[in-house]
């Protein structure tokens, strides 16, 4: 029996595919050009997308710089409060930003201490709950990834792909703050009340916050509640002033944290300090500025005589507490926890003087 398939005689339509492709690319380019212009007019900036691959690049740079490196370790305060260009000029060293938002400094400091090629200056933003703590966060994952030596592969496709992605996302406002073009269109271009951009991440991984862009005092009060870390039910109808008084009364009831595991962990911390300093490096422990109710929470939970003083008396590292110096104690953190971008250069210069 003879079979035939009628579609076998059909041919792919002969279309001007090159022109269609060129037309599509032209439309896409026009869309990008137009939206970038509108986003710029609205005040949005292109920002770096931070992540493990970019941190890995900086971690390798810390090793390559040797004694010229000034390595910054800590969490968001260290990322936001330092102006790295000012720090470079003030110290003559090359800053390397290894701070990780919301993460413990301990794994990174110990990783630097265990690396025989690290012999520069290490500045550590101290957070007392990190010392002796058991939580796992991004800093553990970043350091473990570095320890596994993935960066040593002949062709590290992960880092290559990350760098290609950075070329795109670092220079387009459509990708600001980790957004995608659809997010930018929906939330920033078409939204009559778009969320304003207050945080910018730079290629060196440092960040700057413009707190004039956020609604105050609600932004500050939200930070206070976040730092309290408790389930808090604010009575309905309270004004911002009443909410602040309510939170202050709640903080007054707080008790100091136990420092047992903290004290037990100090020798391990000092081992890291000595490993770095034995190679000719230098370690500086810094308590970064805080203000308002955020500072009140810190004072209640981590009294100086139970937490900071034991570090000072047990370490060979240099120690700097912002409260002990007039030129550091005068800074006000708009959200209670971080400096505004306008204060970064002055704070950086002041701290650099004490480092010397």
NORBELLIN-V195669 format. One record per residue. N is the residue number from 1. SS is DSSP state (hx for helix, st for strand, lp for the rest). NEAR is the number of other C-alpha atoms within 8 Angstrom. D_LAST is the distance of its C-alpha to the last C-alpha in Angstrom with 2 decimals. Layout:
N;SS;NEAR;D_LAST
N;SS;NEAR;D_LAST
//
This chain:
1;lp;2;95.99
2;lp;3;94.14
3;lp;4;90.73
4;lp;4;88.82
5;lp;5;85.49
6;hx;6;85.75
7;hx;5;82.01
8;hx;5;82.06
9;hx;5;83.37
10;lp;6;80.64
11;lp;4;78.02
12;lp;4;74.41
13;lp;4;74.59
14;lp;4;73.77
15;lp;4;70.99
16;lp;6;68.58
17;hx;6;65.66
18;hx;6;63.42
19;hx;7;63.98
20;hx;8;63.41
21;hx;8;60.11
22;hx;8;59.04
23;hx;8;60.10
24;hx;8;58.08
25;hx;8;54.95
26;hx;8;55.54
27;hx;8;55.89
28;hx;8;52.73
29;hx;8;50.77
30;hx;8;52.23
31;hx;8;51.26
32;hx;8;47.64
33;hx;8;47.50
34;hx;8;49.11
35;hx;10;47.08
36;hx;11;43.76
37;hx;8;44.76
38;hx;9;45.80
39;hx;14;42.66
40;hx;10;40.53
41;hx;7;42.66
42;lp;6;42.07
43;lp;7;38.29
44;lp;11;37.54
45;lp;10;34.95
46;lp;13;34.97
47;lp;15;32.37
48;lp;15;31.24
49;lp;11;32.97
50;lp;8;30.43
51;lp;6;31.74
52;hx;7;31.66
53;hx;9;32.35
54;hx;10;29.48
55;hx;12;27.13
56;hx;11;28.63
57;hx;8;27.83
58;hx;12;24.12
59;hx;10;24.19
60;hx;8;25.78
61;hx;9;23.22
62;hx;13;20.42
63;hx;9;22.55
64;hx;7;23.27
65;hx;10;19.74
66;hx;11;18.82
67;hx;9;15.43
68;hx;9;14.74
69;st;13;15.00
70;st;13;12.69
71;st;13;15.41
72;st;14;15.89
73;st;16;18.39
74;lp;18;20.31
75;lp;14;23.08
76;hx;11;23.90
77;hx;12;21.08
78;hx;13;18.52
79;hx;15;21.00
80;hx;14;21.69
81;hx;16;18.61
82;lp;12;16.24
83;lp;10;17.07
84;hx;8;16.37
85;hx;6;17.07
86;hx;10;14.53
87;hx;15;11.89
88;hx;11;13.07
89;hx;8;12.91
90;hx;9;9.49
91;hx;8;7.82
92;lp;7;10.84
93;lp;10;11.73
94;st;9;15.01
95;st;11;15.11
96;st;13;18.02
97;st;12;19.49
98;lp;13;21.28
99;lp;12;21.61
100;lp;13;25.32
101;lp;8;26.93
102;lp;6;28.51
103;lp;10;27.65
104;lp;13;26.12
105;lp;16;22.77
106;hx;9;24.24
107;hx;10;26.39
108;hx;13;23.71
109;hx;11;21.16
110;hx;10;24.05
111;hx;10;25.16
112;hx;9;21.86
113;hx;12;22.00
114;lp;8;25.58
115;lp;7;24.99
116;lp;7;24.71
117;lp;7;23.40
118;lp;14;20.15
119;lp;13;17.38
120;lp;14;14.38
121;st;13;11.59
122;st;12;13.48
123;st;12;12.50
124;st;13;15.53
125;st;15;17.04
126;lp;10;19.07
127;lp;10;22.71
128;hx;8;24.60
129;hx;7;27.94
130;hx;9;26.66
131;lp;12;26.20
132;lp;11;29.72
133;lp;8;31.21
134;lp;4;34.11
135;lp;4;34.31
136;lp;6;34.23
137;lp;8;32.69
138;hx;8;31.53
139;hx;13;28.50
140;hx;10;31.01
141;hx;8;33.22
142;hx;11;30.55
143;hx;11;29.24
144;hx;8;32.84
145;hx;9;33.78
146;hx;10;31.00
147;hx;7;32.04
148;lp;6;35.61
149;lp;8;34.58
150;hx;8;36.52
151;hx;8;34.31
152;hx;6;35.78
153;lp;7;39.30
154;lp;4;40.73
155;lp;4;41.50
156;lp;10;39.23
157;hx;6;41.40
158;hx;7;39.23
159;hx;9;36.19
160;hx;8;38.54
161;hx;8;40.21
162;hx;10;36.93
163;hx;8;35.77
164;hx;8;39.18
165;hx;8;39.02
166;hx;10;35.60
167;hx;8;37.08
168;hx;8;39.57
169;hx;15;37.77
170;lp;13;34.50
171;lp;9;36.44
172;lp;11;39.22
173;hx;13;39.15
174;hx;13;42.05
175;hx;14;39.63
176;hx;16;36.90
177;hx;9;35.50
178;hx;6;37.49
179;lp;9;40.78
180;lp;9;43.75
181;hx;8;45.95
182;hx;6;48.52
183;hx;9;45.97
184;hx;12;44.78
185;hx;9;48.44
186;hx;9;49.45
187;hx;10;46.53
188;hx;11;45.10
189;hx;12;47.85
190;lp;7;50.97
191;lp;8;49.55
192;lp;5;50.23
193;lp;4;47.32
194;lp;8;44.67
195;lp;6;41.44
196;lp;7;38.71
197;lp;9;35.70
198;lp;10;32.49
199;st;9;30.25
200;st;13;29.24
201;st;12;27.75
202;lp;9;26.29
203;lp;7;26.76
204;lp;7;23.19
205;lp;13;24.20
206;lp;13;22.03
207;st;11;24.18
208;st;11;24.70
209;st;11;27.07
210;lp;11;29.18
211;hx;9;30.55
212;hx;6;32.96
213;hx;8;34.92
214;lp;9;35.73
215;lp;7;38.26
216;lp;6;36.80
217;lp;7;37.10
218;hx;8;38.82
219;hx;10;35.82
220;hx;11;33.63
221;hx;11;36.42
222;hx;8;36.86
223;hx;12;33.21
224;hx;11;33.74
225;hx;11;36.87
226;hx;8;35.21
227;hx;8;32.46
228;hx;8;35.23
229;lp;6;36.79
230;lp;6;40.22
231;lp;4;43.54
232;lp;5;43.75
233;lp;4;46.89
234;lp;7;46.42
235;lp;5;49.68
236;lp;4;51.53
237;lp;4;51.37
238;lp;9;48.14
239;lp;6;46.23
240;hx;8;42.44
241;hx;7;42.08
242;hx;8;44.37
243;hx;11;42.55
244;hx;9;39.21
245;hx;8;41.00
246;hx;9;42.66
247;hx;9;39.41
248;hx;9;37.78
249;hx;8;40.77
250;hx;8;40.48
251;hx;11;36.82
252;hx;7;37.86
253;lp;6;40.09
254;lp;9;37.38
255;lp;6;36.69
256;lp;8;33.59
257;lp;6;33.33
258;lp;6;34.13
259;lp;8;31.16
260;hx;6;33.35
261;hx;10;32.49
262;hx;14;28.84
263;hx;10;28.70
264;hx;8;30.75
265;hx;10;28.28
266;hx;12;25.15
267;hx;8;26.04
268;hx;7;26.34
269;hx;11;22.90
270;hx;11;21.50
271;hx;8;23.53
272;hx;12;21.71
273;hx;14;18.29
274;hx;9;19.71
275;hx;10;21.39
276;hx;15;18.26
277;hx;11;16.34
278;hx;7;19.58
279;lp;9;19.53
280;lp;8;16.16
281;lp;13;14.32
282;st;12;11.64
283;st;13;12.45
284;st;13;10.82
285;st;12;13.62
286;st;12;13.67
287;st;10;16.74
288;lp;10;17.26
289;lp;14;19.14
290;lp;11;22.90
291;lp;13;25.67
292;hx;7;29.30
293;hx;9;31.50
294;hx;13;29.12
295;hx;11;26.72
296;hx;10;29.85
297;hx;12;30.84
298;hx;9;27.51
299;hx;9;27.80
300;hx;12;31.39
301;hx;10;31.05
302;lp;11;27.79
303;lp;11;27.45
304;lp;8;24.14
305;lp;7;25.90
306;lp;9;27.57
307;lp;12;24.82
308;hx;9;21.19
309;hx;9;21.66
310;hx;10;23.19
311;hx;9;20.21
312;hx;8;17.83
313;hx;6;20.36
314;hx;8;21.20
315;lp;9;18.12
316;lp;7;15.87
317;lp;9;13.39
318;st;8;10.34
319;st;8;12.05
320;st;10;11.53
321;st;9;14.88
322;hx;11;15.36
323;hx;8;18.02
324;hx;8;15.94
325;lp;8;14.15
326;hx;7;16.49
327;hx;6;14.69
328;hx;13;14.82
329;hx;10;18.17
330;lp;6;20.11
331;lp;9;20.38
332;lp;9;23.86
333;lp;12;24.73
334;lp;11;28.22
335;lp;11;29.40
336;lp;15;27.59
337;lp;13;25.37
338;lp;13;23.69
339;lp;15;22.30
340;lp;13;24.54
341;hx;10;23.68
342;hx;6;23.47
343;hx;10;20.45
344;hx;13;18.42
345;hx;10;16.77
346;hx;7;15.86
347;hx;12;14.52
348;hx;13;12.49
349;hx;11;10.89
350;hx;10;10.38
351;hx;9;8.85
352;hx;11;6.42
353;hx;8;5.35
354;hx;7;5.32
355;hx;6;3.80
356;lp;5;0.00
//
